[in-house]
Amino acid sequence: MIYRKYVKRIFDILLSAIAIVILLPVYLVLAILVYNSMGRPILYCQKRIGKGEKVFVLKKFRSMTSEKDAYGNLRSEHERLTKVGIALRSSSLDEIPELFSIIKGDMSFIGPRPLPEYYGPYFYETERIRHTVNGGLIPPDCLSGEILPKWEVQFFYDIYYVNNISFFLDLKIILATLTILIKRIKNNYGAENRLHLSEYRKSMKL
């Protein structure tokens, strides 16, 4: 209980502050790469659901262009995804701007991934427990060993995490993440797509 209420937040602040300082040159290099391959904006901003279902703006390095079709509509995500974007996603380097969200208190190092605001109506009531803690940069579902887990698998580990938060569980998740990162890079994870939760839940009703 002490770890969950106090120590975890102290670790979040210290570790994210140290990581930001160490990664400053990486931020600069990635910003240049994104600008050269996709132009502005360099960061992708999206409203996400945080603790207590409070909405905050998540920022990460952009991985897709803003290319539109002849009718002025954005092309599909697959068409707009760039080689740089795929590399950023596969290595999870696109996520490092979220360290500033951890400092701010909107996120934690470890916790359920904060999902888009428009997913709100599509959560089952039993899944909303995931919103009783800060969303994380590193998700618990890495314990599954899968590089792209199904929604049910992701939510299973989210719920398990919320009910069992501890220092040793966080350490276990961090170690599992290292293995997942290697798998993601080898399997070109950044080019993979899965149905958005909203689309998935709608398809389940058909």
Secondary structure in CASP SS format (residue, H / E / C, confidence):
PFRMAT SS
TARGET T0000
AUTHOR 0000-0000-0000
METHOD secondary structure of the structure
MODEL  1
M C 1.00
I H 1.00
Y H 1.00
R H 1.00
K H 1.00
Y H 1.00
V H 1.00
K H 1.00
R H 1.00
I H 1.00
F H 1.00
D H 1.00
I H 1.00
L H 1.00
L H 1.00
S H 1.00
A H 1.00
I H 1.00
A H 1.00
I H 1.00
V H 1.00
I H 1.00
L C 1.00
L H 1.00
P H 1.00
V H 1.00
Y H 1.00
L H 1.00
V H 1.00
L H 1.00
A H 1.00
I H 1.00
L H 1.00
V H 1.00
Y H 1.00
N H 1.00
S H 1.00
M H 1.00
G C 1.00
R C 1.00
P C 1.00
I C 1.00
L E 1.00
Y E 1.00
C E 1.00
Q E 1.00
K E 1.00
R E 1.00
I E 1.00
G C 1.00
K H 1.00
G H 1.00
E H 1.00
K C 1.00
V E 1.00
F E 1.00
V E 1.00
L E 1.00
K E 1.00
K E 1.00
F E 1.00
R C 1.00
S C 1.00
M E 1.00
T C 1.00
S C 1.00
E C 1.00
K E 1.00
D C 1.00
A C 1.00
Y C 1.00
G C 1.00
N C 1.00
L E 1.00
R C 1.00
S C 1.00
E H 1.00
H H 1.00
E H 1.00
R H 1.00
L E 1.00
T C 1.00
K H 1.00
V H 1.00
G H 1.00
I H 1.00
A H 1.00
L H 1.00
R H 1.00
S H 1.00
S H 1.00
S C 1.00
L H 1.00
D H 1.00
E H 1.00
I H 1.00
P H 1.00
E H 1.00
L H 1.00
F H 1.00
S H 1.00
I H 1.00
I H 1.00
K H 1.00
G C 1.00
D C 1.00
M E 1.00
S E 1.00
F E 1.00
I E 1.00
G C 1.00
P C 1.00
R C 1.00
P C 1.00
L C 1.00
P E 1.00
E H 1.00
Y H 1.00
Y H 1.00
G H 1.00
P H 1.00
Y H 1.00
F C 1.00
Y C 1.00
E H 1.00
T H 1.00
E H 1.00
R H 1.00
I H 1.00
R H 1.00
H H 1.00
T H 1.00
V C 1.00
N C 1.00
G E 1.00
G E 1.00
L E 1.00
I E 1.00
P C 1.00
P H 1.00
D H 1.00
C H 1.00
L H 1.00
S H 1.00
G C 1.00
E C 1.00
I C 1.00
L C 1.00
P C 1.00
K C 1.00
W H 1.00
E H 1.00
V H 1.00
Q H 1.00
F H 1.00
F H 1.00
Y H 1.00
D H 1.00
I H 1.00
Y H 1.00
Y H 1.00
V H 1.00
N H 1.00
N C 1.00
I C 1.00
S C 1.00
F H 1.00
F H 1.00
L H 1.00
D H 1.00
L H 1.00
K H 1.00
I H 1.00
I H 1.00
L H 1.00
A H 1.00
T H 1.00
L H 1.00
T H 1.00
I H 1.00
L H 1.00
I H 1.00
K H 1.00
R H 1.00
I H 1.00
K H 1.00
N C 1.00
N C 1.00
Y H 1.00
G H 1.00
A H 1.00
E C 1.00
N C 1.00
R C 1.00
L C 1.00
H C 1.00
L H 1.00
S H 1.00
E H 1.00
Y H 1.00
R H 1.00
K H 1.00
S H 1.00
M H 1.00
K C 1.00
L C 1.00
END
